[in-house]
Amino acid sequence: MAGIEKILRNNEEWAASITDSNPEYFKQLAEGQSPEYLWIGCADSRVDPATLLGLEPGEVFVHRNVANLVVHADFNSLAVIHYSVEYLKVKHIIVCGHYGCGGVQAAMSGKRFGLVDSWIRHVDDVMSVYKDELDALDEEARFQRLCELNAIEQAVHMSQSPPVLDAWERGQELTIHPMVFDLASGQLKPVGSAITEQQRFGLGKRDSFQAR
């Protein structure tokens, strides 16, 4: 139980420090949320969105999964997208991968890992789309570039999801940003053009969304 006792103690100290500086903080937090951002990211424990974005609780709505995938048949992520876009009215969706992603690396290896194989099969699809570009690179460069291309491709998937298309149809302000996080530097890096409602009819031409 030492591990659980540690985090309970940390939580108690954190809550006390917040209350000391602002006695109304948690009362205000409990009244509701109005985040400007939706973060779709990897479940990797090293990539904590609120921390790396410098945001407070209530400022970013978060969904994470292995390899930051946006899969149209995944009702979990679709529910998150729908709620954040339809009801929270987020203005920016950040689809963020990261260098050194284990899910991307597993897909590149071609090995079998068990249940997760059916999930990272979607990364295999990204490799197929960009096969010529990736084949021209050495292994390390290919790994980094696939992390970038996966974020770009998932942003394209996001732009084609029903909640996003419905939002644009009713004139809602909403922009999708493909990015990667560099664990070695702590830097967040845009890896393609932001996608807006005006661009949605050209989404078949993925080249226009790649890094520049």
Secondary structure in CASP SS format (residue, H / E / C, confidence):
PFRMAT SS
TARGET T0000
AUTHOR 0000-0000-0000
METHOD secondary structure of the structure
MODEL  1
M C 1.00
A H 1.00
G H 1.00
I H 1.00
E H 1.00
K H 1.00
I H 1.00
L H 1.00
R H 1.00
N H 1.00
N H 1.00
E H 1.00
E H 1.00
W H 1.00
A H 1.00
A H 1.00
S H 1.00
I H 1.00
T H 1.00
D H 1.00
S H 1.00
N C 1.00
P C 1.00
E C 1.00
Y H 1.00
F H 1.00
K H 1.00
Q H 1.00
L H 1.00
A H 1.00
E C 1.00
G C 1.00
Q C 1.00
S C 1.00
P C 1.00
E C 1.00
Y E 1.00
L E 1.00
W E 1.00
I E 1.00
G E 1.00
C E 1.00
A C 1.00
D C 1.00
S C 1.00
R C 1.00
V C 1.00
D C 1.00
P H 1.00
A H 1.00
T H 1.00
L H 1.00
L H 1.00
G C 1.00
L C 1.00
E C 1.00
P C 1.00
G C 1.00
E C 1.00
V E 1.00
F E 1.00
V E 1.00
H E 1.00
R E 1.00
N E 1.00
V C 1.00
A C 1.00
N C 1.00
L C 1.00
V C 1.00
V C 1.00
H C 1.00
A C 1.00
D C 1.00
F H 1.00
N H 1.00
S H 1.00
L H 1.00
A H 1.00
V H 1.00
I H 1.00
H H 1.00
Y H 1.00
S H 1.00
V H 1.00
E H 1.00
Y H 1.00
L C 1.00
K C 1.00
V C 1.00
K C 1.00
H E 1.00
I E 1.00
I E 1.00
V E 1.00
C E 1.00
G E 1.00
H E 1.00
Y C 1.00
G C 1.00
C C 1.00
G H 1.00
G H 1.00
V H 1.00
Q H 1.00
A H 1.00
A H 1.00
M H 1.00
S H 1.00
G C 1.00
K C 1.00
R C 1.00
F C 1.00
G C 1.00
L C 1.00
V C 1.00
D H 1.00
S H 1.00
W H 1.00
I H 1.00
R H 1.00
H H 1.00
V H 1.00
D H 1.00
D H 1.00
V H 1.00
M H 1.00
S H 1.00
V H 1.00
Y C 1.00
K H 1.00
D H 1.00
E H 1.00
L H 1.00
D H 1.00
A C 1.00
L C 1.00
D C 1.00
E H 1.00
E H 1.00
A H 1.00
R H 1.00
F H 1.00
Q H 1.00
R H 1.00
L H 1.00
C H 1.00
E H 1.00
L H 1.00
N H 1.00
A H 1.00
I H 1.00
E H 1.00
Q H 1.00
A H 1.00
V H 1.00
H H 1.00
M H 1.00
S H 1.00
Q C 1.00
S C 1.00
P H 1.00
P H 1.00
V H 1.00
L H 1.00
D H 1.00
A H 1.00
W H 1.00
E H 1.00
R C 1.00
G C 1.00
Q C 1.00
E C 1.00
L C 1.00
T E 1.00
I E 1.00
H E 1.00
P E 1.00
M E 1.00
V E 1.00
F E 1.00
D E 1.00
L C 1.00
A C 1.00
S C 1.00
G C 1.00
Q E 1.00
L E 1.00
K E 1.00
P E 1.00
V C 1.00
G C 1.00
S C 1.00
A C 1.00
I E 1.00
T C 1.00
E H 1.00
Q H 1.00
Q H 1.00
R H 1.00
F H 1.00
G H 1.00
L C 1.00
G C 1.00
K C 1.00
R H 1.00
D H 1.00
S H 1.00
F H 1.00
Q C 1.00
A C 1.00
R C 1.00
END
